[in-house]
Amino acid sequence: MKLDEIRKEITSVGLRVTPQRVAILEAIIELKNHPTAENLIDFIKDHHPNIATGTVYKILEALVEHGLIKKVKTERDIMRYDAIIEPHHHLYSAESDRIEDYFDEGLNTLLSDYFKTHKIPEFEIRDIKLQIIGKFRKGKESPENKKFIESKN
């Protein structure tokens, strides 16, 4: 996503465009690995050293609150962030703490149709996403990704 598109996204949800918001949203998009707040802070310090740690946390919450990013919680209770807001699910490997996006329109339809006919009493569904837990086959676990995540946790 280009900087102009990032600025438009921020404006479209009623937030004021600031260099900090642009930098943080750009970082989430650029990292592509569902980064933690700590991953983002390290990245931001390298690229935008004038952005304070507290500012990163405040902006992350504002971006989540306005629907520009989503939170993804891992099995280890680590909060990660996802810039893809279109319907999708996640493949999660607890061994490497790796998360991959999983897009399947048929699965989305199946889940949506199921809950149309099997309503949950006293509950309004806003979003359905699965976290499919397993292990990536040999050669699919990215050593670079694993090292990056392990060094940041």
C-alpha positions as CSV (number, residue, x, y, z in Angstrom):
1,M,0.0,0.0,0.0
2,K,1.4,3.4,-1.0
3,L,1.6,6.4,1.4
4,D,-1.3,8.1,-0.4
5,E,-3.5,5.1,0.1
6,I,-2.5,4.9,3.8
7,R,-3.4,8.5,4.2
8,K,-6.8,8.0,2.5
9,E,-7.5,5.0,4.7
10,I,-6.8,7.0,7.9
11,T,-8.9,9.9,6.7
12,S,-11.8,7.6,5.6
13,V,-12.4,6.5,9.2
14,G,-12.4,10.0,10.5
15,L,-8.9,10.1,12.0
16,R,-6.6,13.0,11.4
17,V,-3.6,12.1,9.3
18,T,-0.4,12.4,11.3
19,P,3.2,11.3,10.5
20,Q,3.0,8.9,13.4
21,R,-0.2,7.2,12.3
22,V,1.1,6.9,8.8
23,A,4.4,5.4,10.0
24,I,2.8,2.9,12.3
25,L,0.2,1.7,9.7
26,E,2.9,1.5,7.1
27,A,5.1,-0.6,9.4
28,I,2.3,-3.1,10.1
29,I,1.7,-3.4,6.4
30,E,5.4,-3.6,5.5
31,L,6.2,-6.2,8.2
32,K,3.5,-8.6,6.9
33,N,4.0,-11.0,9.9
34,H,1.3,-9.9,12.2
35,P,3.8,-8.0,14.4
36,T,3.5,-7.5,18.1
37,A,3.6,-4.0,19.6
38,E,7.2,-4.7,20.6
39,N,8.1,-5.7,17.0
40,L,6.5,-2.5,15.8
41,I,8.3,-0.4,18.4
42,D,11.7,-1.9,17.3
43,F,10.9,-1.2,13.7
44,I,9.7,2.3,14.4
45,K,12.8,3.1,16.5
46,D,15.0,2.1,13.5
47,H,13.0,4.1,10.9
48,H,11.3,6.9,13.0
49,P,13.3,7.3,16.2
50,N,11.3,10.4,17.3
51,I,8.1,8.4,17.8
52,A,7.7,7.5,21.5
53,T,6.7,4.1,22.7
54,G,3.6,5.4,24.4
55,T,2.5,6.9,21.1
56,V,2.8,3.6,19.3
57,Y,0.5,1.9,21.8
58,K,-2.1,4.8,21.6
59,I,-2.0,4.8,17.8
60,L,-2.4,1.0,17.7
61,E,-5.5,1.2,19.9
62,A,-6.9,4.1,17.7
63,L,-6.3,2.1,14.5
64,V,-8.1,-1.0,16.0
65,E,-10.9,1.1,17.4
66,H,-11.5,2.7,13.9
67,G,-11.3,-0.7,12.1
68,L,-8.1,-0.1,10.2
69,I,-6.3,-3.0,11.8
70,K,-7.3,-6.0,13.9
71,K,-5.9,-7.7,16.9
72,V,-4.9,-11.3,16.7
73,K,-4.2,-13.2,19.9
74,T,-1.9,-16.2,19.8
75,E,-2.1,-19.3,21.9
76,R,0.6,-17.9,24.1
77,D,-1.6,-14.8,24.8
78,I,0.7,-12.6,22.7
79,M,-1.3,-9.8,21.0
80,R,-0.4,-9.3,17.3
81,Y,-1.7,-6.9,14.8
82,D,-3.1,-7.5,11.3
83,A,-3.5,-4.8,8.6
84,I,-5.8,-7.0,6.4
85,I,-9.3,-6.3,7.4
86,E,-11.1,-8.3,4.7
87,P,-12.6,-11.5,5.9
88,H,-9.9,-14.1,6.4
89,H,-8.6,-16.7,8.9
90,H,-5.2,-17.5,10.3
91,L,-3.0,-20.5,10.2
92,Y,-1.0,-20.5,13.5
93,S,2.0,-22.6,14.4
94,A,2.6,-22.6,18.2
95,E,6.1,-24.1,17.6
96,S,7.4,-21.0,15.7
97,D,4.6,-18.5,16.8
98,R,4.1,-17.9,13.0
99,I,0.8,-16.7,11.7
100,E,-0.2,-16.8,8.1
101,D,-3.3,-15.4,6.5
102,Y,-5.7,-17.9,5.1
103,F,-8.3,-16.8,2.5
104,D,-11.2,-19.1,1.6
105,E,-14.4,-17.7,0.4
106,G,-16.2,-21.1,0.7
107,L,-15.3,-21.3,4.4
108,N,-16.5,-17.8,4.9
109,T,-19.8,-18.6,3.3
110,L,-20.1,-21.9,5.2
111,L,-19.6,-20.2,8.6
112,S,-21.9,-17.3,7.7
113,D,-24.7,-19.6,6.5
114,Y,-24.3,-21.8,9.5
115,F,-24.8,-18.9,12.0
116,K,-27.7,-17.5,10.0
117,T,-29.6,-20.7,10.8
118,H,-28.0,-21.5,14.2
119,K,-28.3,-18.2,16.0
120,I,-26.7,-17.8,19.4
121,P,-29.2,-16.6,21.9
122,E,-28.5,-13.1,23.3
123,F,-25.5,-12.7,21.1
124,E,-24.9,-10.6,18.0
125,I,-22.1,-11.8,15.7
126,R,-20.0,-9.1,14.2
127,D,-17.2,-11.1,12.8
128,I,-16.2,-14.7,12.4
129,K,-12.6,-15.7,12.1
130,L,-10.9,-19.0,12.7
131,Q,-7.4,-19.6,14.0
132,I,-6.4,-22.9,12.6
133,I,-3.6,-24.3,14.9
134,G,-1.1,-26.7,13.5
135,K,2.4,-27.0,12.2
136,F,3.8,-25.9,8.9
137,R,5.4,-28.7,7.0
138,K,9.2,-28.9,6.7
139,G,10.5,-26.2,4.5
140,K,7.4,-24.1,5.2
141,E,8.6,-22.8,8.6
142,S,10.6,-19.7,7.7
143,P,13.9,-19.6,9.6
144,E,14.1,-15.8,9.1
145,N,10.6,-15.3,10.4
146,K,11.2,-17.6,13.4
147,K,14.4,-15.9,14.3
148,F,12.8,-12.5,14.0
149,I,9.8,-13.4,16.2
150,E,12.0,-15.3,18.8
151,S,14.4,-12.4,19.1
152,K,11.5,-10.0,19.8
153,N,9.7,-12.1,22.4
